[in-house]
């Protein structure tokens, strides 16, 4: 596989080294092997495989990209083994999305019914006994658990030496624990009366920033035996860019085009997510504006007029401008950390471009 030449850039840095196609091939092969395991148990398990397979055919592959380029940035050669580790992070992401949609009672994901809605529809369509919604949640929990199990298998079986895998394993394990902690903190913030901007940013660090950018980069670097200075630079780059990524995601969750985001406009507002956008709106709101925000936030029946009004509050209070400034600041911090690091030149160029890909997006 030829290296990407500096100055010759594919349409997206996510496609450098044909990475998305190659990661998809690895995932397809793994799912085919796992399908054989499930088929031997029962043909009734086919809907589980279909749900996971359909979900894994979408996505930006950011986590895989950061893992791969973290490896390459430490002068690791292109290899099947690192692709397998990178692809395992996509299974971890799938588990997180499936479970997150259950917790948020989301209807859609990537333009398709969320997995729990899919299983509820299966139950309903077959006229089975009991409540379709309960069956749907149970099916989604199990599908997510399968993805968690398979991601661990993929990491352990990757075509790298035991020494290489052991170097990355503590980061891989910590990443998974941190995400569960972040998910709990996110859930906790939604039931508290008040959320500060500082609290919301703390949740971002563990729910998104760490496992989206920082930990994948560090796993790749550790696998390649990167020196401590490079790992520290990866950590600084990753946490800053990961926060910027999630801030953009929060803006899209309120203002995004559903045809591009794959989720209904305003879903984050109906779910009552306590994002930095919400926290900064509340902090700057007048008493009347604050009361209006509290009335609408978390109302599952909030209509389009209500969504538009809450959007207007976020603009009026300067919360959107603040989020955009934070995104710009964190992108600058990520680029500064990268500039000061001893990174292999081709990987440096891609990691610079990934700052834009992760934050200047519409989905």
C-alpha positions as CSV (number, residue, x, y, z in Angstrom):
1,X,0.0,0.0,0.0
2,X,1.6,3.3,-1.1
3,X,1.9,6.1,1.4
4,X,-0.1,9.3,1.0
5,X,2.2,11.8,-0.6
6,X,2.5,15.1,1.2
7,X,0.6,17.7,-0.7
8,X,-1.6,15.0,-2.4
9,X,-4.7,14.9,-0.4
10,X,-7.8,12.6,-0.9
11,X,-11.3,14.1,-0.8
12,X,-11.3,13.5,3.0
13,X,-8.4,12.8,5.4
14,X,-10.6,10.0,6.6
15,X,-9.9,8.3,3.3
16,X,-6.1,8.7,3.3
17,X,-4.6,5.3,2.8
18,X,-8.0,4.1,1.7
19,X,-8.6,3.7,5.4
20,X,-12.4,3.7,5.5
21,X,-12.7,1.0,2.9
22,X,-10.1,-1.2,4.5
23,X,-11.6,-0.8,8.0
24,X,-15.0,-1.8,6.6
25,X,-13.5,-4.9,5.0
26,X,-12.0,-5.9,8.4
27,X,-15.4,-5.3,10.1
28,X,-17.2,-7.3,7.4
29,X,-14.9,-10.2,7.8
30,X,-15.3,-10.2,11.6
31,X,-19.1,-10.0,11.4
32,X,-19.2,-12.9,8.8
33,X,-17.2,-15.0,11.3
34,X,-19.5,-14.0,14.2
35,X,-22.6,-14.7,12.1
36,X,-21.4,-18.3,11.7
37,X,-21.2,-18.6,15.5
38,X,-24.7,-17.2,16.0
39,X,-26.1,-19.4,13.1
40,X,-24.9,-22.5,14.9
41,X,-26.8,-21.4,18.0
42,X,-30.1,-20.6,16.2
43,X,-31.3,-19.0,13.0
44,X,-33.5,-16.8,15.2
45,X,-30.5,-14.8,16.0
46,X,-30.2,-13.3,12.5
47,X,-31.9,-10.0,13.5
48,X,-29.1,-9.4,16.0
49,X,-26.5,-9.7,13.3
50,X,-28.5,-7.7,10.8
51,X,-29.0,-4.8,13.3
52,X,-25.2,-4.7,14.1
53,X,-24.2,-5.1,10.5
54,X,-26.5,-2.3,9.3
55,X,-25.2,0.1,12.0
56,X,-21.6,-0.7,11.2
57,X,-22.0,0.1,7.5
58,X,-22.3,3.8,8.5
59,X,-20.2,6.3,10.4
60,X,-17.2,8.5,9.9
61,X,-14.6,6.1,11.2
62,X,-12.9,8.8,13.2
63,X,-11.8,6.5,16.0
64,X,-10.3,4.1,13.6
65,X,-8.5,6.9,11.8
66,X,-7.0,8.4,15.0
67,X,-5.8,5.0,16.1
68,X,-4.2,4.3,12.8
69,X,-2.6,7.7,12.4
70,X,-1.4,7.6,16.0
71,X,0.5,4.4,15.0
72,X,1.8,5.9,11.8
73,X,2.8,9.1,13.6
74,X,5.1,7.1,15.7
75,X,6.6,5.6,12.6
76,X,4.6,2.4,12.7
77,X,4.4,0.7,9.3
78,X,1.1,0.1,7.5
79,X,-0.1,-3.3,8.7
80,X,-3.1,-5.5,9.0
81,X,-2.7,-5.7,12.7
82,X,-3.1,-2.1,13.4
83,X,-6.2,-2.0,11.1
84,X,-7.7,-4.7,13.2
85,X,-7.2,-2.8,16.4
86,X,-8.5,0.4,14.7
87,X,-11.6,-1.5,13.5
88,X,-12.2,-2.9,17.0
89,X,-12.8,0.7,18.1
90,X,-15.7,0.9,15.7
91,X,-17.4,-2.0,17.4
92,X,-16.9,-0.3,20.7
93,X,-18.5,2.8,19.2
94,X,-21.4,0.8,17.9
95,X,-22.0,-0.6,21.4
96,X,-21.9,2.9,22.8
97,X,-24.4,4.2,20.2
98,X,-26.8,1.4,20.7
99,X,-26.9,1.8,24.5
100,X,-26.9,5.6,24.3
101,X,-30.0,5.4,22.1
102,X,-31.8,3.2,24.6
103,X,-30.9,5.6,27.5
104,X,-32.1,8.6,25.4
105,X,-35.2,6.9,24.0
106,X,-34.0,8.0,20.5
107,X,-36.0,7.0,17.5
108,X,-33.3,7.1,14.8
109,X,-29.6,6.7,14.3
110,X,-27.7,7.3,11.1
111,X,-31.0,7.8,9.3
112,X,-32.3,4.4,10.3
113,X,-34.5,3.3,13.2
114,X,-32.5,3.0,16.4
115,X,-31.8,-0.6,17.3
116,X,-34.3,-0.7,20.2
117,X,-37.0,0.7,17.9
118,X,-36.0,-1.9,15.3
119,X,-36.5,-4.8,17.7
120,X,-39.8,-3.3,18.9
121,X,-41.0,-3.2,15.3
122,X,-39.9,-6.9,14.9
123,X,-41.9,-7.9,17.9
124,X,-44.9,-5.9,16.8
125,X,-44.8,-7.2,13.2
126,X,-44.8,-10.8,14.4
127,X,-47.6,-10.3,16.9
128,X,-45.6,-11.7,19.7
129,X,-46.7,-11.8,23.3
130,X,-45.8,-9.0,25.8
131,X,-44.8,-5.4,25.3
132,X,-42.9,-4.5,22.0
133,X,-41.0,-1.7,23.7
134,X,-39.6,-4.0,26.4
135,X,-38.5,-6.5,23.9
136,X,-36.9,-3.7,21.9
137,X,-34.8,-2.4,24.8
138,X,-33.7,-6.0,25.7
139,X,-32.7,-6.7,22.2
140,X,-30.7,-3.5,21.9
141,X,-28.9,-4.1,25.2
142,X,-27.9,-7.6,24.0
143,X,-26.8,-6.3,20.6
144,X,-24.7,-3.6,22.3
145,X,-23.2,-6.2,24.6
146,X,-22.3,-8.4,21.6
147,X,-20.4,-5.4,20.1
148,X,-18.5,-4.9,23.4
149,X,-17.6,-8.6,23.5
150,X,-16.5,-8.6,19.9
151,X,-14.4,-5.5,20.2
152,X,-12.4,-7.1,23.0
153,X,-12.0,-10.3,20.9
154,X,-10.8,-8.2,17.9
155,X,-8.2,-6.4,20.0
156,X,-6.9,-9.6,21.6
157,X,-6.7,-11.4,18.2
158,X,-5.1,-8.6,16.2
159,X,-2.1,-9.6,14.1
160,X,0.4,-7.8,16.3
161,X,3.0,-9.2,18.7
162,X,1.9,-9.9,22.3
163,X,4.3,-7.1,23.4
164,X,2.7,-4.6,21.1
165,X,-0.8,-5.5,22.2
166,X,0.2,-5.4,25.9
167,X,1.5,-1.8,25.5
168,X,-1.9,-0.7,24.2
169,X,-4.1,-2.8,26.4
170,X,-4.1,-0.5,29.5
171,X,-5.3,2.4,27.4
172,X,-7.9,0.3,25.6
173,X,-9.3,-0.9,29.0
174,X,-9.2,2.6,30.5
175,X,-11.0,4.0,27.5
176,X,-13.9,1.6,27.9
177,X,-14.2,2.3,31.6
178,X,-14.1,6.1,31.1
179,X,-16.8,6.0,28.5
180,X,-19.2,4.2,30.9
181,X,-18.3,6.7,33.6
182,X,-19.0,9.6,31.1
183,X,-22.3,8.0,30.1
184,X,-23.4,7.9,33.8
185,X,-22.4,11.5,34.4
186,X,-24.3,12.5,31.3
187,X,-27.4,10.7,32.6
188,X,-26.9,12.3,36.0
189,X,-26.7,15.8,34.7
190,X,-30.0,15.4,32.9
191,X,-31.8,14.8,36.2
192,X,-30.2,17.6,38.1
193,X,-31.8,21.0,38.4
194,X,-28.7,23.0,37.3
195,X,-25.7,22.3,35.2
196,X,-22.7,24.6,34.9
197,X,-20.6,25.0,31.8
198,X,-17.7,23.5,33.8
199,X,-19.7,20.4,34.6
200,X,-20.9,20.0,31.1
201,X,-17.3,20.3,29.8
202,X,-16.2,17.7,32.3
203,X,-18.9,15.2,31.0
204,X,-17.7,15.9,27.4
205,X,-14.2,14.9,28.4
206,X,-15.2,11.4,29.4
207,X,-18.3,10.8,27.4
208,X,-16.8,11.9,24.1
209,X,-13.4,13.6,23.9
210,X,-11.4,10.9,25.5
211,X,-12.8,7.9,23.5
212,X,-13.3,9.7,20.2
213,X,-9.8,11.1,19.8
214,X,-7.4,11.0,22.7
215,X,-7.5,7.3,23.6
216,X,-7.6,6.0,20.0
217,X,-4.5,8.1,19.3
218,X,-2.8,6.9,22.4
219,X,-3.6,3.3,21.7
220,X,-2.0,3.6,18.2
221,X,1.0,5.4,19.6
222,X,1.5,2.9,22.4
223,X,1.2,0.0,20.0
224,X,4.1,1.6,18.0
225,X,6.1,2.1,21.2
226,X,6.0,5.9,20.9
227,X,8.2,7.9,23.3
228,X,6.6,9.6,26.3
229,X,6.8,13.1,24.7
230,X,4.8,12.0,21.7
231,X,2.2,10.3,23.8
232,X,1.8,13.5,25.9
233,X,1.4,15.5,22.7
234,X,-1.2,13.0,21.4
235,X,-3.1,13.4,24.7
236,X,-3.1,17.2,24.5
237,X,-4.1,17.1,20.9
238,X,-6.8,14.5,21.5
239,X,-8.5,16.0,24.5
240,X,-8.7,19.5,22.8
241,X,-9.9,18.2,19.5
242,X,-12.3,15.7,21.2
243,X,-14.0,18.5,23.0
244,X,-14.2,20.6,19.9
245,X,-15.7,17.6,18.1
246,X,-18.4,17.2,20.8
247,X,-19.2,20.9,20.9
248,X,-19.9,20.7,17.1
249,X,-22.0,17.6,17.7
250,X,-24.0,19.5,20.3
251,X,-24.6,22.4,17.9
252,X,-25.7,20.0,15.2
253,X,-28.0,18.2,17.6
254,X,-30.0,21.5,17.9
255,X,-29.4,23.3,14.6
256,X,-28.4,20.4,12.2
257,X,-30.2,19.3,9.1
258,X,-31.9,16.0,9.8
259,X,-31.2,14.7,6.3
260,X,-27.5,15.0,7.1
261,X,-27.4,14.2,10.8
262,X,-29.7,11.2,10.5
263,X,-31.6,12.4,13.6
264,X,-34.7,14.6,13.9
265,X,-34.0,18.3,14.5
266,X,-34.1,19.2,18.2
267,X,-33.9,15.7,19.5
268,X,-31.2,16.7,22.0
269,X,-33.7,19.3,23.4
270,X,-36.5,16.8,23.7
271,X,-34.2,14.4,25.4
272,X,-33.1,17.2,27.8
273,X,-29.4,16.8,27.2
274,X,-27.4,19.2,29.5
275,X,-24.8,20.2,26.9
276,X,-22.4,23.1,27.1
277,X,-24.8,24.9,24.8
278,X,-27.7,24.4,27.3
279,X,-25.5,25.2,30.3
280,X,-24.2,28.5,28.8
281,X,-27.7,29.5,27.7
282,X,-29.0,29.0,31.2
283,X,-26.0,30.9,32.7
284,X,-26.7,33.9,30.5
285,X,-30.5,33.8,30.4
286,X,-32.8,36.4,32.1
287,X,-35.2,34.9,34.6
288,X,-37.9,34.8,31.9
289,X,-35.6,33.2,29.4
290,X,-34.4,30.7,32.0
291,X,-38.0,29.7,32.8
292,X,-38.8,29.3,29.1
293,X,-35.8,27.1,28.6
294,X,-36.6,24.9,31.6
295,X,-40.2,24.4,30.4
296,X,-39.2,23.2,27.0
297,X,-36.0,21.3,27.8
298,X,-36.7,17.6,28.2
299,X,-40.3,17.7,26.9
300,X,-40.6,14.7,24.6
301,X,-43.6,16.4,23.0
302,X,-41.8,19.6,22.2
303,X,-43.1,20.7,18.7
304,X,-41.2,22.5,16.0
305,X,-42.3,25.9,17.2
306,X,-41.0,25.0,20.7
307,X,-37.7,23.8,19.2
308,X,-37.4,27.1,17.2
309,X,-38.0,29.1,20.4
310,X,-35.3,27.3,22.3
311,X,-32.9,27.7,19.4
312,X,-33.6,31.4,19.4
313,X,-32.8,31.6,23.2
314,X,-29.4,30.0,22.5
315,X,-28.7,32.6,19.9
316,X,-30.0,35.5,22.0
317,X,-28.0,34.6,25.0
318,X,-24.8,34.3,23.1
319,X,-24.5,30.5,23.8
320,X,-24.0,29.6,20.2
321,X,-21.3,32.2,19.8
322,X,-19.6,30.9,22.9
323,X,-19.6,27.4,21.6
324,X,-18.1,28.5,18.3
325,X,-15.3,30.3,20.2
326,X,-14.6,27.3,22.3
327,X,-14.4,25.1,19.2
328,X,-12.0,27.5,17.6
329,X,-9.9,27.7,20.7
330,X,-9.7,23.9,21.1
331,X,-8.8,23.4,17.5
332,X,-5.9,25.9,17.9
333,X,-4.8,24.1,21.0
334,X,-4.9,20.7,19.2
335,X,-2.8,22.1,16.3
336,X,-0.3,23.7,18.7
337,X,0.2,20.4,20.5
338,X,0.7,18.7,17.2
339,X,3.1,21.3,15.9
340,X,5.4,20.9,18.9
341,X,5.5,17.1,18.6
342,X,8.0,14.9,16.7
343,X,5.4,13.3,14.4
344,X,6.1,11.4,11.1
345,X,5.5,13.9,8.3
346,X,2.7,12.1,6.4
347,X,0.8,11.4,9.6
348,X,1.3,15.0,10.8
349,X,-0.4,16.2,7.5
350,X,-3.3,13.9,8.0
351,X,-3.7,14.7,11.7
352,X,-3.8,18.4,10.8
353,X,-6.5,17.8,8.2
354,X,-8.5,15.7,10.7
355,X,-8.9,18.8,13.0
356,X,-11.0,20.3,10.2
357,X,-12.8,17.1,9.3
358,X,-13.8,16.6,13.0
359,X,-15.1,20.1,13.6
360,X,-16.1,21.7,10.3
361,X,-18.9,19.2,9.5
362,X,-22.6,19.0,9.0
363,X,-23.3,15.5,10.3
